[in-house]
Amino acid sequence: MRQATSFLTRALLLGWVLLLAACATGPRISSEADPSADFAGYRSFSFYSPLAVESEGYATITSARLKAAARAQMESRGYVYDEKSPDLWLNINAYMQEKTDVVSMPDVDYNYYYSYRARRYVAVPYWYDRTNVYQYTEGTLNFDLVDAKRNQLVWEGIAVGRVANAKPAERAARLDQAVADIFARYPYRAGSGTPVVPVAPRK
């Protein structure tokens, strides 16, 4: 029973990652770098073990795609994949949280009174605040780069968005785009401590 519950939880957790990339306006992207880190000294990377998205001890279709997309982003910046002695550990995490939006806005309604003088009903407006409550699921996807020697986080990129539905054929491509949008905020190339101008994330 415990294994079944754990599997279901993991499936739901990883399943939203594809949905996150399906948001109509794209997820919100942010990043932060350690100003004291020597980025010029980083030339290789490998994946942290165990990955946060594989904490159950096995890979999934979604985690494999996230790893492939992240690896492509790192290698496009000149980093070499080195499982034995990397300069950087790359970790991937994903989680979701139920959220509530409460929106109040002015509205008008009418009371009707019969006027004996006018011999008809008269509409009298009155104003009030209308409150709507919306429930939704917010997903967060983040990539951490950790200095392997110091075991210290030196950069993280985060995407946050509402979980939305998408056609299966669109999900993989949008997931790749979401990963690219996150790494567009990573301004360094392998062996270079000089930031390059990052590509603006997709709006």
Sequence and secondary structure as in RCSB ss.txt:
>XXXX:A:sequence
MRQATSFLTRALLLGWVLLLAACATGPRISSEADPSADFAGYRSFSFYSPLAVESEGYATITSARLKAAARAQME
SRGYVYDEKSPDLWLNINAYMQEKTDVVSMPDVDYNYYYSYRARRYVAVPYWYDRTNVYQYTEGTLNFDLVDAKR
NQLVWEGIAVGRVANAKPAERAARLDQAVADIFARYPYRAGSGTPVVPVAPRK
>XXXX:A:secstr
 HHHHHHHHHHHHHHHHHHHTT TT  EEEEEE TT  GGG  EEEE SS GGGTTSS  HHHHHHHHHHHHHHH
HTT EE SSS SEEEEEEEEEEEEEEEEEEEEEEEEEEEETTTTEEEEEEEEEEEEEEEEEEEEEEEEEEEETTT
TEEEEEEEEEEE     HHHHHHHHHHHHHHHHTT    TT  S         
